[in-house]
Amino acid sequence: NTRGTGTITNDDFTQISIGDVTRLEGTTGGAVNPFRFAMSMTNPSQLPITVQFVTVDGTATAPSDYTAATGTFTFPPGSQTGEIPINVIPDDIFEQDENFRVRLSNPAPAQASIARAEGVGTILNDDIVPIPVNDPRALFLLALLALGAGLIVLRRH
């Protein structure tokens, strides 16, 4: 007998991941600063693959530091990459670097799963430390900065 029966198991599973983003905050008066979180899938699909996302406060909080967002991201058929843009709100306030997260959930269809569920957005402070001109420590600080930059050279005779 030259006939046989075979079974094909669907093992075309794909895993979804989100990357981290680190960027400067930007300054007041400038446009919002989109942080683009890279999305990736391990295997392309002939069907659309969807995953839900939501932003989560860390040391950065919405709406003062970034625009909160929630929605569904879709990988079109055949695609393995994409991005989720989250707008960061620029300001001129000196503060520590801050962060927030984008969390993934509920991938569909059933062949999709999540390998990395959270991307961290790190907002790098790019504002200047304010130094009041009437502060007696200001002259000392400026002298130290000038020495460090090599602008002032002290010589002994």
C-alpha positions as CSV (number, residue, x, y, z in Angstrom):
1,N,0.0,0.0,0.0
2,T,1.6,3.3,-1.1
3,R,-1.0,5.6,0.6
4,G,-0.4,7.4,3.9
5,T,-2.2,9.9,6.1
6,G,-0.4,12.9,7.5
7,T,-1.5,15.5,10.0
8,I,-0.2,19.1,9.8
9,T,-0.1,20.8,13.1
10,N,-0.4,24.6,13.0
11,D,2.8,25.7,14.8
12,D,3.0,29.2,13.1
13,F,2.8,31.0,16.5
14,T,4.1,34.5,16.7
15,Q,5.3,36.4,19.7
16,I,4.9,40.2,20.1
17,S,7.4,42.5,21.7
18,I,7.7,46.2,22.5
19,G,10.9,48.1,22.8
20,D,12.1,50.9,25.1
21,V,12.6,54.6,24.1
22,T,15.0,57.1,25.6
23,R,14.9,60.7,24.3
24,L,15.3,64.3,25.3
25,E,12.1,66.0,26.6
26,G,12.2,69.1,24.5
27,T,11.5,72.7,25.5
28,T,8.3,74.7,26.0
29,G,7.1,76.4,22.8
30,G,8.3,73.4,20.8
31,A,6.1,70.7,19.3
32,V,5.1,67.7,21.3
33,N,7.9,65.1,21.2
34,P,6.6,61.7,19.9
35,F,8.3,58.7,21.6
36,R,8.0,55.9,19.0
37,F,7.8,52.5,20.7
38,A,9.0,49.8,18.3
39,M,6.7,46.8,17.9
40,S,7.9,43.5,16.5
41,M,6.6,40.0,15.8
42,T,8.7,36.8,15.5
43,N,6.8,35.4,12.5
44,P,4.7,37.1,9.9
45,S,1.1,36.1,9.6
46,Q,-1.3,36.0,6.7
47,L,-3.9,37.4,9.1
48,P,-3.9,40.7,10.9
49,I,-2.5,40.4,14.4
50,T,-3.8,42.8,17.0
51,V,-2.7,43.7,20.6
52,Q,-4.1,46.2,23.0
53,F,-1.9,48.9,24.6
54,V,-2.2,51.4,27.5
55,T,0.2,53.9,29.0
56,V,1.1,53.6,32.7
57,D,2.5,56.3,34.9
58,G,5.9,55.9,36.4
59,T,7.8,58.9,37.7
60,A,6.4,60.7,34.7
61,T,2.7,61.4,34.9
62,A,-0.1,62.1,32.4
63,P,-1.1,64.7,31.4
64,S,1.7,67.0,32.6
65,D,4.6,64.9,31.2
66,Y,3.1,62.9,28.4
67,T,-0.3,62.3,26.8
68,A,-2.0,59.1,28.1
69,A,-3.0,56.7,25.4
70,T,-5.0,53.5,25.1
71,G,-5.9,51.6,21.9
72,T,-5.3,48.6,19.7
73,F,-2.2,48.2,17.5
74,T,-2.6,46.1,14.3
75,F,0.1,44.3,12.4
76,P,-1.1,44.1,8.8
77,P,-0.8,40.7,7.1
78,G,2.8,39.9,6.3
79,S,4.2,42.7,8.5
80,Q,6.5,42.1,11.5
81,T,7.2,45.6,12.7
82,G,5.5,48.8,13.6
83,E,5.4,51.5,16.2
84,I,3.2,53.1,18.8
85,P,3.7,56.9,19.1
86,I,3.2,58.5,22.5
87,N,3.5,62.3,22.8
88,V,5.8,63.7,25.5
89,I,4.9,67.2,26.6
90,P,8.0,69.5,26.6
91,D,8.7,72.1,29.4
92,D,11.4,74.3,30.7
93,I,11.3,73.0,34.3
94,F,14.5,71.4,35.7
95,E,13.7,68.0,37.0
96,Q,15.2,64.5,37.2
97,D,14.8,62.1,34.3
98,E,11.4,60.5,34.3
99,N,9.8,57.4,32.9
100,F,6.4,55.9,31.9
101,R,5.5,52.6,30.4
102,V,3.4,51.2,27.5
103,R,1.8,47.9,28.5
104,L,0.6,45.3,25.9
105,S,-2.3,42.9,26.5
106,N,-4.9,40.7,24.8
107,P,-3.1,39.6,21.5
108,A,-5.4,38.1,18.9
109,P,-5.9,35.7,17.2
110,A,-4.9,32.8,19.5
111,Q,-1.7,32.1,17.5
112,A,-0.2,35.3,18.9
113,S,1.3,35.8,22.4
114,I,3.3,38.5,24.1
115,A,7.0,37.9,24.7
116,R,7.7,41.4,26.1
117,A,4.7,43.2,27.6
118,E,6.1,46.5,28.6
119,G,8.2,49.2,27.0
120,V,9.8,51.9,29.1
121,G,9.8,55.5,27.9
122,T,12.6,57.5,29.6
123,I,12.3,61.2,29.3
124,L,15.7,62.8,29.6
125,N,15.8,66.2,31.3
126,D,17.3,68.9,29.0
127,D,16.5,71.9,31.1
128,I,19.1,74.1,32.9
129,V,19.4,74.3,36.6
130,P,18.2,77.7,37.7
131,I,20.7,79.7,39.7
132,P,19.4,82.9,41.3
133,V,21.9,85.8,40.6
134,N,21.6,87.0,44.2
135,D,22.6,83.6,45.6
136,P,26.2,83.9,47.1
137,R,26.7,80.3,46.1
138,A,26.2,81.2,42.4
139,L,29.6,82.9,42.0
140,F,31.3,79.9,43.7
141,L,29.5,77.5,41.4
142,L,30.3,79.5,38.3
143,A,34.0,79.6,39.3
144,L,34.1,75.8,39.8
145,L,32.5,75.3,36.4
146,A,35.0,77.7,34.8
147,L,37.9,75.8,36.4
148,G,36.5,72.5,35.3
149,A,36.2,73.8,31.7
150,G,39.7,75.2,31.8
151,L,38.6,78.8,31.4
152,I,40.5,79.9,34.5
153,V,44.0,78.8,35.1
154,L,45.6,79.4,38.5
155,R,49.4,79.8,38.5
156,R,51.7,80.1,41.4
157,H,54.7,82.5,41.0
